[in-house]
């Protein structure tokens, strides 16, 4: 019994989310939770795959709940939404909200109330063939609107397992001005209809480490400011992004694009069964991870050299000021057999002290290649050795006299 209690305690947050999603009434959901726990305890026998087994009991108990209630369920008593509301906290409920009323109605009757198609036909007063047709149409609409890849989706397979070879050649021509509308660090333009997949690759192995699939899912508002909601699914995340060990990690961003700036307004994710929220009003707690610029004004979208950062080969010199982001030159980047005319935007210690990045943008303002460098003593307390010893063969930069070592690259499906 001690083994059962430990296993149940570990899976309880998942179980609670599952039941409260399927049963909109809080008190009824708690009653069903108790039934599931009692049934699981009575039938526990050292199951090898405890979580699927437990959720199987939950699935049966939720269906049984609706079977008991089916004779008296009025339409307005069906679960109107998941327990958690808008802004991506439950993508299934949010997707349902975006469907037409008739599509949403038939999906709820079939999947939530577990009604057979013949009973749905009787309830709606339509032929059985009409129910079948509406259900197929509603399924298709839901699939098209759902922000996350379905099980078995090849989002990761869009990105090569190993970083493609590339070359970077400095050009003598002056940098061209560019309109850079991407969300800084996320590579997606926060505009309705946009989708993007990107991946990170460690050096020198060049092997893919994590993959991110992003979709702009609809308009959103944070503290009265209009933006768009971006659903993000991160596969094989780095430990610092794993949100308590999850894989994949699902998070939601709200971003705003204006005529002059692009910025993140809010971020949310679930960690240890608790929804975490951060908005631009949260000061350093937000700015240190999601914001940029004074008072989180965001990054400028019309960019040209300012002279804040200068570069001669691998030697970088910066001014002593916060939010260092500047165009440092023009480069031809050849990757996947195609050559792009780009400007290089450098970022020095914008998010994290001791980190520099190169971002190569084409004339459309889209990222062709992003490269990260760590100062030699970055995170010494965790890594115990300087980066020049950890990655002795990787490329070096000198920033204000300090050595920086190349760590990893990012590319997007824009270049594939």
N, C-alpha and C positions, 0 to 999 in steps of 0.2 A: 504493500500500500504506500510505503514511502516513495518507491519508484514512481508510482502513478501520480502522486501529489506533486512531485518535482517536475514530471513531464507536463502535467496539466498547467502548473504555474508558468512554465516557460511558454506555452502556447496560448495562454488565456487572452492576451491582447489580440491575437489573430482571431481567436474564436469569438470574442466580443464584437469585433468589427464585422465579422461575417454575419452574425445573428442580427445585429442592429441594422445592418444594411438591408437584410431581407425582411425584417419586421419593423415597421415604422413606429409602432406604439412602444414606448420605452418600457412600460411595466410588463406588457406581454412578452417583450423580448427578454427581460430579466427572468420571467417565469420559464421560458423556453431554454434559456441558458442553464437554469437549475436542472431541468429535465435532462439535458444533454450530459451534464456532469454526473448525475445519478446513473444514467444508462451506461456511461463510459466506465464508471467505477465498478458497476455490476458485471461488465463484460471484459474487463481488462485482463489480458493474459500475456504481458510482456510483448506486445505488438512491436515488430521491428520498425515499421513506418508509422509512428504514433500520430503525427500530424495529419496525413491523409485519412487515416482511420477515424480520428476524432472529427474531422470535417465531414466525413461520410455520415456519421451519426447526426451532426448538425444539419446536414442537408435533408436527411429523413425527418428530423424533428420539425424543421421549418415547414416542410411540405405537409406534415401531419397537422401542424397548427392551422394551415389554410384549409385543409380538408375538413377539420372540425368546424371552421367558421363559414365554409362556403355557402350554406343555405341562406345565411342572413347578411352576406357582405354587400352593402350598398356600394355604388361606384365611388362615392367620395370617401369611403373608409379604406380603400386600397392604399397601399403605401404610396404617398404622393411623391416622396423623394427619399433618398437615403438619409440616414440620421445626420450626416454631415452635409453642409450646404454647398453653395456655389464656389466659384474660384478654384475648381480643380481638386477639392478635398475628396470628392468621390467622382471619378470620371464617368462611371456608369450612369449615376443619377444625373449628372450634368449633361451627358449626351442625350438621355431621354428628354430632358427639358427642352432641348433644341429641336426635337422632332415635331412634326405636325400632331395635332391633338388625336386624330384617328389612329396614327401609327403608335403613339405613346400608349393609347388606351388598349390596343390589342396586345402589345408586348407585355403590359402589366397583367392583363387577364391570363395570358398564356404562361408567362414565366414566374410572376409573383404569386398569383392566386392559384396556379397549377390547374387551370381549367382545361378539360379536353376541348378539342376544336368544335365538336358537336354542341357541347354545352355553351360555348361562346356564341355559336350561331343562334341558339335559342335565346340567349340573353340579349343579344343585339337585334334579334328579329331579322336576320339576313340568311341567305342560303349558305350551306357549308362551303361551297366552292368560293364564295365571296370571302369567307374567313381565311381560307387557304391562300387566296390571292393577296389579301391585305397583309397577312402574316409574312409572306415572302417579301413583299415590298418593304414592310417595316424592318425586317431583318437587314435587307440591303441598305436601307437608309441609315440604320444604326451603325453598320460596319463602316460606311463612308464617313460618318460623323465622329466615330470614336477616335480619340486622340492618340491612344497607345497602340503599338503593334500587336496584332493578335498572336496567340501562342503559335510558335513555329514560324513567326515572321522572320524574314532574312535581313533585318536592319543591320545586324552586325556583319552579315556576309556581304553587304554592299561595300564595306570597307575592307581593303586587303589585309591579310594577316601580318604582312611585313610592310614596312614603310617603303614606298617606291623610291628608286634612286632619283636624285634631283641635283641640279647645279644652280648656283647663285653667282651672277656676274655683275659687277658694278658697271654702270653706264655713265659716260661723261655728261650726258644731257641733264638739264635741270629737272628736278621732280615736278610732275604735273599736279595741279590741285585736284583733289578727289572728294567726292561726296560719300562718306562712310556711314551708312545707316544701320550697320549691324549692332546688336547688343554686345557690348564689350566683354570679351571672354567667352561668349556663347555662340558667336558667328552667325546667328539668325537675324534676319530683318524683322522687327516686330510689326508686321503688316498682315492683315487677313489673307489667308490662302497660302502663307509661307510654310514650307516644311524643309527640314535639313537633318542630315546625319553627319556626325564628325567623330574622329577617333584620335587617340593619343598613342604615341609610339616611343618607347624608351630607347635610348642609345647607350652603348653601341650595338645592342642586339637587334634594334630596329623592329622588334616585335610589338604588335598591337597590345595595349594594356587595358584601355577602357574605351567604350563606344557610347555616344550620346545620340538619341533620336529625339528631335524636337518638332512640335507642331503648334502653330498659332490656332487656337481653338475658338476664339470669339472675343468680343469686346468685354472689357472689365473696368471697374472703377475702384480706386483706393483713396479713401479720405477725400472724396469729391473730385479726384483727378482722373481723367479718362485715359485708358490705355488698352492693351490687349493681353489676353491670357495665353501663356505658352506652356503646354504640357511637355515635360521632359522625362525621359526614361533613360537611366544610366546603367549600362551593362558592365559588369566586372569593374566596379568603381575602385579608385584608389582608397586606401584605408581612411584618409581624411574626408572622403566624400561618401562613405558607406552608410551613414545615418544609422549607426548601431549595428553594423554587420549585415545590412540588407543587400541582396543582389537578385534582381536589379533594384535600383532606387528610383522611386517616382517622386518628382517634385513639381511644383507649379511656380512659374514666374509671372509677374505682371509687369509689362514694360511699356514705356511711352516713347514715341517718336514724334518730335516736333520739327519745325523748319530749321532749328539750330542745334538741337541736342537729342541724344538718345540715352535713356536711363532706365534702370530697374526701379519699380515702385514697391514691389513686395515679393517675398518668397515664402513658400510653405512646403512642408514635408511631414511625414510621420516618422517618429523615432521612439522606439520602445513603447509603441501603442499610443503615443500622445502626439496630437497635431501641434506642430511648431509653426508659429507665424512671425514674420519679420516684415516691417514696413519702413519706409523712408523717414518716418517720425521717430524711429527707435535709436537715433544717434549713432554712436560708435558701434553698438551691437549690430546695426545694419550696415553701416558704411564700411566696416572692416572686412565684410564678406561679399556684399552685394552692391554697394554704392560706389560712386566715383565723383570727384570734384567737390568744390566748396559747397556745403549745404546740399550735397548729393544733386548737383545740377546736371550730372551726367557728362558724357564725352561729347565734344563738339563733333558735328557731322561734316562740316566744311573745313577740311584740314589742309594745311600747307606749312612749310618750314617756318618755325618761330625763332630759332636760334637758342632754344632752351637746352637742346641736346645736339651736340656735334659729333661727327664720326669721321675718323681717318683710318680706313682699313678695319682692324680689330680694336682700335683704341677709341674709347667713348669718353666724352667730357660733358658733364651736366652742370646746370646752374643749381644753386642752393635754394630750392623752392619745392613746395609740395605738388603732387599730382603732375609728375613729369611725364609728358607724352608729346612726342614731336616727330616730324618727318625728317629723316637723316640722309636720304639719298634715293637715287633711282637705280633699279636693278632688273636684269632679265632673269627670271626664274623659269627653268625648264624642268617639267615634271610630267610623267606619263607620256613622254614624247611630244609635249606641247610647250611652247615658250610663251610666257606672259610678260608683258611690260608692266612693271610694278613700281610702287614707292614703298620704302621701308619705314614703318612707324615703330619707334622704340618706346618702351615703357620701362622706367627705372624706379623700382620700389614703390609703385603706385598702390598695390594691394598689400604686399608683404615686404618688409625691409630685407634687403639683400637679394632680391629677385629682379632680373631684367628679362625683357622679351623683345623679340623681333617679329613684326607682323607685316607680311608682304601683301599689299592690296593692288588689285588691277584697276583699270580705268572705270570699271563698274562699281568700284568700292567694295568688292568682295574679296574675302581672304583666300589667297592662294596657298600660303604656308605660314605657320606660326611656330616659333622656336623659343624655348625657355632655357635660361641660364641661371645658375645659383652662384652667389658669392662663395668663395672658397670656405668660409667659416659659417655658412648658413646652416642653422639647426644643428650646430656642433653638439649640443647637449643630447640630442637624440641619435645622431648618426655616428658620433664619437671620433670621426676622422674627417679631415678636410676633403672637399669634393675632388680636388686634384689627385688624391690617393684613391678615392672610391671609383672615379672614372678617369684613369690616367691617360687614356688615348682620345678622350673627347675634345672637341674644339674649345678654345679659350677666347674670352674677351677681357679687355682691361677697362674697367669703369672707374674713373677718378683715381687711377693708380692701384685699384684692387682687382684681383683675379676673379673672374666668373667662369664657370664651367658649364658647358652644354649638357642638359639633362634629357629633355624629350621634345618631340615635335607634335603638331596637330595639323591634320588636313581634313577637308570636308568633301562631301560627295559632289560639290560644285566643280572639282577638278577631275572627277572620275568619269 
